[in-house]
Amino acid sequence: MPQSAPAHWISEGVGRRAKRGTRDPARSGARSRRSQPEHPVSLGTGDFSVRRDRQAEAQHVAGVAAEAIRLVHTEPRRARSLATRALRHAEAAGDPGAASTAERALGLAAKELRDVDAALVHLRRAVELAEDAGLTERGAEARMSLSL
């Protein structure tokens, strides 16, 4: 036999569907249509949701580039495809760290696929991007890959 909801839930309309118009919108946290902005995403300087979206996208792009590096030795063609996509998005977002990682993945994938000229171009570009952005650790990783 199912247990019934506590009495205070029923009086507040919790646990079962309340009749229309019986709940107090101020108590439930509901907002009327008029209080909602016409355009939910504003590009003003005080809008933090846009900044969070950009940060989330930057983290995603960096993750894709890191995944490409992880796949270089086992699936170089797939790594090249992921790195190409990550590089395109990183450049569009203006993220030099993710772009450097993607260039490094492209260079390592080219090296695995025996394309030494392309590997040199991508790895040198990875070093350049990292150094220009002041990312010393990324630059060192790219230089290390270049030396091998």
Rosetta blueprint (number, residue, H / E / L):
1 M L
2 P L
3 Q L
4 S L
5 A L
6 P L
7 A H
8 H H
9 W H
10 I H
11 S H
12 E H
13 G L
14 V L
15 G L
16 R L
17 R L
18 A L
19 K L
20 R L
21 G L
22 T L
23 R L
24 D L
25 P H
26 A H
27 R H
28 S H
29 G L
30 A L
31 R L
32 S L
33 R H
34 R H
35 S H
36 Q L
37 P L
38 E L
39 H L
40 P L
41 V L
42 S L
43 L L
44 G L
45 T L
46 G L
47 D L
48 F H
49 S H
50 V H
51 R H
52 R H
53 D H
54 R H
55 Q H
56 A H
57 E H
58 A H
59 Q H
60 H H
61 V H
62 A H
63 G H
64 V H
65 A H
66 A H
67 E H
68 A H
69 I H
70 R H
71 L H
72 V L
73 H L
74 T L
75 E L
76 P H
77 R H
78 R H
79 A H
80 R H
81 S H
82 L H
83 A H
84 T H
85 R H
86 A H
87 L H
88 R H
89 H H
90 A H
91 E H
92 A H
93 A H
94 G L
95 D L
96 P H
97 G H
98 A H
99 A H
100 S H
101 T H
102 A H
103 E H
104 R H
105 A H
106 L H
107 G H
108 L H
109 A H
110 A H
111 K H
112 E H
113 L L
114 R L
115 D L
116 V H
117 D H
118 A H
119 A H
120 L H
121 V H
122 H H
123 L H
124 R H
125 R H
126 A H
127 V H
128 E H
129 L H
130 A H
131 E H
132 D H
133 A L
134 G L
135 L L
136 T H
137 E H
138 R H
139 G H
140 A H
141 E H
142 A H
143 R H
144 M H
145 S H
146 L H
147 S H
148 L L
